[in-house]
Amino acid sequence: MIRSIKKLLVANRGEIAIRVMRTCKELGIRTVAVYSDADRNALHVRYADEAYRLGPPPSRESYLMADTIIDICKAHGVDAVHPGYGFLSERSEFALKLEAAGIIFVGPSAASMDLMGSKIASKQAVEQFGVPLVPGLKEAITDIEAAKKVAVEIGFPVLIKASAGGGGKGMRIVNAVDEFESQMHMAQSEALSAFGDGSVFIEKYVAAPRHIEIQLMADNHGNVCYLFERDCSIQRRHQKLVEEAPSAVLTPELRQQMGEAAVNVAKAAKYSGAGTVEFLLDEHLNFYFLEMNTRLQVEHPVTELITGLDLVKEQIRVAEGHALSFAQADLNINGHAIELRVCAEDPCNNFLPDIGTLTTYRVPQGPGVRVDDCMEEGMEIPIHYDNMVAKLIVWADTRQNAIEKMKRAIDEYRISGVANTLSFGRWVMDHPQFIQGQFDTKFIDMHFKPEMLQPNADSHLQEALAIVATHAFAQQKGGAATAIETQHQGSDWYQKRRSLR
């Protein structure tokens, strides 16, 4: 049955909220934003056709308030909810409540989310479809002595991993048996704190893998397609910083094998909508199932750029009940795309998060450059949410040309007021191992040292120098710079400008 969506609420904030709303505008769908007090003046609130307050800044009192969001939907005639990523995007109970209220959830079924949300249950399900798994336990374990015995049988190093979560939380690498107990205690404690579930499983630690993920789209008519791969190996603390599509190391034959394995994962989960299957790829090009993310990924733009598809549009079509608008045979890789996550954190201080005001914020432009953001000068990076400022994405006909375009885009990007990862991204693009495509998830640990980064010039100081030059030029022409002086004398960089006289 086809149910046309006329009004859609985005249960999220920031760049992903605007990203979804833009596609809705193109489809003639009215958009509804929700916001916390911290986001009351945010761009996604201004961009939407309607906007409604959720509550105070903490996410548990705002963006995680499922019942409040559903009440807003009911009160304002909302047909569908798109969850974006994070927050409620993989909460099966939220999908069930929407379904009970007669509201479309733009995502997979609650049953699919539950199955793929459990690392144990998902491994058991996909194994029946012949999907390769990392050697290890296929069920959760809590008994430390029993777990230690399993670890010895598998052989060190092993990985202790939270069953219910991701993002590197509840994860510990154990290199020897005498470390096992303490690492197990820490993994369980962190998993319980982060996910409310202290169960873990044990598997062989693949020492230096590449992190390869396959984008899927599936409908409710039995069609599943893989939209090729993304290489997400450049990470800090198991969280991605640079992603690209396609991978520099996959052969056409390996790409097909991994794509078909990902399709089998979707079939095991009876999946519909957009999803991503993550694999580890070892140095011998053996691949192993890691997990499935049952939502749109942060890095989805690189897939859009090499396939020409709008993944949000396809999500909405599937949610309405339509079949996919394409078949596997219709898909081809066109060119190369790279994404840099521009985060408010300091690469020179172990990538620690930073907060503050964007005193300068100017994005790069030009052919093949895309910036997904929700920021403007004068806005603050809030302490309550993820510290990603923007996603900088480039496309070119070849990988090398994409690298060169990314360098140009980074050089044109202007941010001051908060530490950020632009200089780190520039360093990556210049690194011989990245240029040659010879890297893995240990790239940062192996190659990066803070002193390698060129210190960013203070944009305020640059602007101060520009004002000085303007003032001098005006005096030479017999004009006055009083207006300029008055306009800027309250700013921080004005004091720097005065010190230059």
C-alpha positions in Angstrom: 0.0 0.0 0.0 1.3 3.4 -1.0 1.1 6.1 1.7 2.1 9.5 0.4 4.0 11.7 2.9 2.8 15.3 3.1 4.4 16.5 6.3 7.6 15.1 7.8 9.2 15.8 11.2 13.0 15.4 11.5 13.7 14.1 15.0 17.2 15.4 15.0 19.3 18.6 14.8 22.1 20.3 13.0 23.4 19.4 9.5 21.5 16.1 9.2 18.2 17.8 9.9 18.8 20.4 7.1 20.1 17.6 4.8 16.8 15.7 5.2 14.7 18.8 4.9 16.3 19.9 1.6 15.3 16.6 0.0 11.8 17.0 1.4 11.5 20.5 -0.1 12.4 19.0 -3.5 9.7 16.4 -3.1 7.1 19.0 -2.0 6.9 17.6 1.5 6.4 20.1 4.4 9.0 19.9 7.1 8.8 20.1 10.9 11.8 20.8 13.1 12.2 20.1 16.8 14.7 21.9 19.0 16.1 22.2 22.5 16.6 25.5 24.2 20.3 25.4 23.1 19.2 25.2 19.5 16.3 27.7 19.5 18.1 30.0 17.0 19.7 27.1 15.0 19.6 27.0 11.2 17.6 23.8 11.0 14.9 25.6 13.1 14.8 28.5 10.7 14.9 26.3 7.6 11.9 24.2 8.5 8.3 25.1 7.6 7.3 24.6 11.3 9.4 24.3 14.5 8.5 23.2 18.0 10.3 23.2 21.3 11.2 20.0 23.0 12.8 21.1 26.3 16.1 22.0 28.0 19.5 21.4 26.3 20.4 18.0 27.6 19.4 15.4 25.0 17.6 13.2 27.6 15.3 16.2 28.2 14.9 17.1 24.5 16.0 15.1 21.5 15.5 11.7 23.3 12.0 12.6 24.4 10.2 10.1 22.1 6.7 10.7 23.6 7.0 14.4 23.3 8.0 14.1 19.7 5.1 11.8 19.0 2.7 14.3 20.7 4.0 17.0 18.4 3.4 14.8 15.4 -0.2 14.1 16.5 -0.9 17.8 17.3 0.4 19.1 14.0 -0.7 16.5 11.4 2.7 14.9 10.8 2.6 11.9 8.5 6.2 10.6 9.0 9.3 11.0 11.1 12.9 10.8 9.8 15.3 10.1 12.7 18.6 11.2 11.1 21.5 9.5 12.9 22.2 9.3 16.6 19.5 10.1 19.2 16.4 8.0 18.5 17.5 6.6 15.1 18.2 3.1 16.3 15.6 2.9 19.1 13.2 0.2 18.1 10.7 1.3 20.8 10.5 4.7 19.1 9.6 3.0 15.8 7.0 0.9 17.5 5.4 3.9 19.2 5.2 5.7 15.8 3.7 2.7 14.2 1.1 2.5 16.9 0.2 6.1 16.4 -0.2 5.6 12.6 2.9 7.6 11.8 5.5 6.4 9.3 9.0 5.8 10.5 11.5 6.5 7.8 13.7 3.5 8.6 13.7 -0.2 9.0 11.3 -2.3 11.1 11.8 -2.5 14.9 12.5 -6.2 14.5 15.4 -5.5 12.1 16.8 -2.9 14.4 16.6 -5.2 17.4 18.3 -8.0 15.5 21.2 -5.9 14.1 21.5 -3.9 17.3 22.7 -7.0 19.1 26.2 -7.9 18.0 25.6 -11.5 19.2 22.2 -12.0 17.6 23.3 -10.4 14.3 26.4 -12.6 14.0 24.2 -15.7 14.6 21.8 -14.6 12.0 24.2 -13.7 9.2 26.3 -16.8 9.8 23.4 -18.8 8.4 23.8 -16.9 5.1 27.5 -17.7 4.8 28.7 -14.3 5.7 32.4 -14.5 7.0 32.8 -13.8 10.7 35.9 -13.0 12.9 36.7 -16.1 14.9 35.2 -15.8 18.4 32.1 -16.2 20.6 28.7 -16.0 19.0 26.9 -15.4 22.3 27.3 -12.9 25.2 29.3 -13.8 28.2 29.6 -12.3 31.7 31.7 -14.9 33.6 35.3 -13.7 33.6 36.9 -17.1 34.1 34.9 -18.7 31.3 35.6 -15.7 29.1 39.4 -16.0 29.9 39.3 -19.6 28.8 37.7 -18.7 25.5 40.3 -16.0 25.0 43.1 -18.5 25.5 41.5 -20.9 23.0 41.1 -18.1 20.4 44.7 -16.9 20.9 45.8 -13.4 21.9 45.4 -10.6 21.1 41.6 -10.7 21.5 39.0 -8.0 21.5 36.4 -7.6 24.3 33.4 -5.8 22.9 30.1 -4.6 24.2 27.2 -6.5 22.8 24.8 -3.6 22.8 26.8 -0.6 21.6 29.3 1.0 19.3 31.5 4.0 18.8 34.4 2.3 20.7 32.6 2.2 24.0 32.9 -1.0 26.0 35.8 -2.1 23.8 39.1 -3.4 25.1 42.1 -5.0 23.3 43.8 -7.6 25.4 47.3 -8.7 24.4 48.1 -11.2 27.1 46.3 -13.5 29.6 47.4 -11.5 32.7 45.7 -8.4 31.4 42.4 -10.1 30.8 40.5 -9.7 34.1 41.1 -6.0 34.5 40.3 -5.3 30.9 37.1 -7.4 31.1 36.0 -5.5 34.2 36.6 -2.1 32.5 34.7 -3.2 29.3 31.7 -4.4 31.2 31.6 -1.3 33.4 31.8 1.0 30.4 29.2 -1.0 28.5 26.8 -0.9 31.4 27.2 2.8 31.8 26.9 3.7 28.1 24.2 1.2 27.0 22.6 -0.1 30.2 23.8 -3.6 29.2 27.1 -5.0 30.5 27.1 -8.1 28.2 30.2 -8.5 26.1 31.6 -11.0 23.6 35.1 -12.1 22.8 36.7 -12.3 19.3 40.0 -12.5 17.7 41.6 -9.1 17.3 42.5 -8.3 13.7 45.5 -6.2 14.4 45.7 -3.7 11.4 42.5 -4.0 9.3 40.9 -1.6 7.0 37.4 -0.6 7.9 35.2 -1.1 4.8 31.5 -0.5 4.8 28.9 -1.3 2.2 25.9 0.9 1.6 22.6 -0.9 1.1 19.1 0.1 0.0 16.2 -2.3 0.3 12.5 -2.0 -0.1 9.5 -4.0 1.1 9.1 -5.8 -2.2 12.1 -8.0 -1.8 14.6 -5.9 -3.6 18.1 -5.3 -2.1 21.0 -3.5 -3.8 24.5 -2.6 -2.6 25.7 0.9 -3.5 29.4 0.0 -3.4 31.8 0.7 -0.5 33.3 3.4 1.6 36.7 3.1 3.2 36.5 4.5 6.7 39.9 3.4 8.1 41.2 6.8 9.3 39.9 6.9 12.8 40.7 8.1 16.3 39.3 6.2 19.3 37.4 3.9 16.9 35.6 6.9 15.5 35.9 8.0 11.8 37.5 11.2 10.6 38.1 10.7 6.9 36.0 8.5 4.6 36.2 7.9 0.9 34.4 6.0 -1.9 35.4 3.8 -3.5 38.2 2.1 -1.6 41.7 2.3 -3.1 42.3 -1.4 -2.5 39.2 -3.3 -3.5 39.2 -5.2 -6.8 36.0 -5.5 -8.8 35.8 -9.2 -7.8 36.3 -8.4 -4.1 33.8 -5.5 -4.3 31.2 -7.9 -5.7 31.9 -10.5 -3.0 31.6 -7.9 -0.2 28.5 -6.4 -1.8 26.8 -9.7 -2.1 27.7 -10.6 1.5 26.1 -7.3 2.6 23.0 -8.1 0.7 22.8 -11.4 2.5 23.1 -9.6 5.8 20.1 -7.5 4.8 18.2 -10.6 3.9 19.0 -12.2 7.2 17.5 -9.1 8.9 14.5 -8.8 6.5 15.7 -5.3 6.1 14.1 -2.3 4.3 15.4 1.2 3.8 19.0 2.5 4.0 21.5 0.6 6.0 25.2 0.0 6.2 27.1 -3.3 6.7 30.6 -2.8 8.2 33.4 -5.2 7.5 37.0 -5.6 8.6 39.4 -6.2 5.7 42.8 -7.8 6.7 46.1 -7.4 5.0 45.5 -10.5 2.9 42.1 -9.0 1.7 40.0 -11.4 3.8 36.9 -9.7 5.0 34.8 -10.3 8.1 31.4 -9.0 9.2 31.6 -6.4 11.9 28.0 -5.0 12.4 25.1 -3.4 10.6 24.1 0.2 11.2 20.3 0.4 10.7 20.2 4.1 9.7 21.7 6.7 7.4 25.4 7.1 8.1 27.3 10.4 8.6 29.4 9.6 5.6 26.5 8.9 3.2 27.4 11.9 0.9 30.4 10.1 -0.6 28.2 7.3 -1.8 25.7 9.9 -3.2 28.5 11.6 -5.1 29.8 8.4 -6.8 26.3 6.9 -7.6 24.3 10.0 -8.4 21.6 8.9 -5.9 19.8 10.9 -3.2 19.7 8.4 -0.4 17.2 10.4 1.7 14.9 10.5 -1.3 15.2 6.7 -1.7 14.5 6.3 2.1 11.3 8.3 1.8 10.2 6.4 -1.3 10.7 3.1 0.5 8.9 4.4 3.6 5.9 5.4 1.4 5.7 1.8 0.1 7.4 2.2 -3.3 9.9 -0.2 -4.8 13.5 0.9 -5.3 13.8 3.2 -8.3 16.9 1.3 -9.6 18.2 -2.3 -9.9 21.8 -3.5 -9.1 22.6 -3.6 -12.8 21.8 0.2 -13.1 24.5 1.2 -10.6 28.0 2.2 -11.5 30.9 4.0 -9.7 31.5 7.4 -11.2 34.7 9.1 -10.0 35.9 9.4 -6.5 34.7 11.2 -3.3 36.3 12.0 0.0 34.8 13.3 3.2 36.5 15.1 6.1 34.6 15.4 9.3 35.3 19.0 10.5 35.1 18.6 14.3 35.6 21.0 17.1 38.5 19.2 18.7 42.2 19.7 19.0 44.4 17.2 17.0 47.4 18.5 18.8 45.9 17.6 22.2 44.8 14.0 21.6 41.8 15.2 19.6 40.1 16.5 22.8 36.8 18.2 22.1 36.6 22.0 22.2 33.7 24.4 22.7 33.3 28.1 22.0 32.0 30.6 19.5 32.7 30.5 15.7 34.2 33.9 15.5 35.1 33.2 11.8 33.3 30.7 9.7 33.5 30.7 5.9 33.0 27.6 3.8 34.8 26.7 0.6 33.0 26.6 -2.7 33.5 25.7 -6.3 33.0 22.7 -8.6 33.0 19.4 -6.8 32.9 20.8 -3.3 30.0 20.1 -0.9 29.7 21.3 2.7 27.0 19.7 4.9 26.7 22.0 7.9 24.3 24.0 10.1 26.7 26.7 11.3 27.3 30.4 10.7 29.6 33.0 12.2 28.7 33.9 15.8 27.2 30.5 16.6 28.4 28.5 19.5 29.5 24.9 19.6 27.2 23.5 22.3 28.6 21.2 25.0 25.5 19.0 25.0 25.9 17.4 21.6 28.3 15.9 19.1 31.1 18.3 18.3 31.0 17.9 14.5 30.9 21.4 12.9 30.5 20.2 9.3 31.2 17.6 6.7 33.5 18.7 3.9 33.0 16.5 0.9 34.7 16.7 -2.5 34.2 14.8 -5.8 36.5 14.4 -8.8 37.0 12.1 -11.7 40.0 10.3 -10.1 41.2 9.7 -6.5 44.3 11.8 -7.0 42.2 14.7 -8.3 39.8 14.3 -5.4 42.8 14.6 -3.0 43.9 17.8 -4.7 40.4 19.2 -4.6 40.2 18.4 -0.9 43.5 20.2 -0.3 42.1 23.3 -2.0 38.8 23.1 -0.1 40.6 22.8 3.2 42.9 25.7 2.4 39.8 27.9 1.6 37.9 26.9 4.7 38.1 29.6 7.4 37.3 28.7 11.1 38.4 30.5 14.2 37.2 30.5 17.8 37.4 26.8 18.3 40.1 24.2 17.7 39.2 22.0 14.7 40.4 19.2 12.5 41.0 21.1 9.2 44.8 21.1 9.7 44.7 17.4 10.5 42.7 16.7 7.3 45.3 18.7 5.3 48.1 16.6 6.8 46.3 13.4 5.9 45.8 14.5 2.2 49.6 15.2 2.0 50.7 12.0 3.6 52.4 9.5 1.2 50.7 6.5 2.7 47.2 8.0 2.2 48.1 9.2 -1.3 49.2 5.7 -2.2 46.2 4.1 -0.6 48.3 2.2 1.9 46.7 2.7 5.3 44.6 1.0 7.9 42.8 1.8 11.1 46.2 2.3 12.8 47.1 5.1 10.5 46.9 7.9 13.2 48.6 5.8 15.8 51.5 4.9 13.5 52.0 8.1 11.6 50.5 11.2 13.4 52.4 13.4 15.8 51.0 16.8 16.8 54.2 18.6 15.9 53.6 17.6 12.3 50.7 20.1 12.0 51.4 23.6 10.8 49.9 26.0 13.4 46.8 27.7 12.0 47.1 31.4 11.5 44.6 33.2 13.7 41.8 34.4 11.4 41.1 37.3 13.6 44.7 38.5 13.2 44.4 38.1 9.5 41.3 40.2 9.4 43.0 42.8 11.7 45.8 43.1 9.2 43.3 43.5 6.4 41.6 46.4 8.3 44.9 48.1 8.9 45.6 47.9 5.2 42.2 49.2 4.4 42.7 52.1 6.8 46.0 53.0 5.3 44.6 52.9 1.8 41.7 55.1 2.8 44.1 57.7 4.3 46.2 57.7 1.2 43.0 58.5 -0.8 42.1 61.2 1.6 39.2 59.2 3.0 38.4 58.2 6.5 38.3 54.8 8.1 36.2 55.9 11.1 33.3 53.8 10.1 35.4 50.7 9.9 37.1 51.6 13.2 33.7 52.0 15.0 32.2 48.9 13.5 35.0 46.6 14.8 36.4 48.2 18.0 34.4 46.0 20.3 35.9 42.8 18.9 38.8 40.7 20.2 40.8 41.1 17.1 40.4 44.9 17.2 42.7 44.9 20.2 45.3 42.9 18.2 45.0 45.4 15.4 45.7 48.3 17.7 48.7 46.5 19.0 50.1 46.5 15.4 50.2 50.2 15.1 
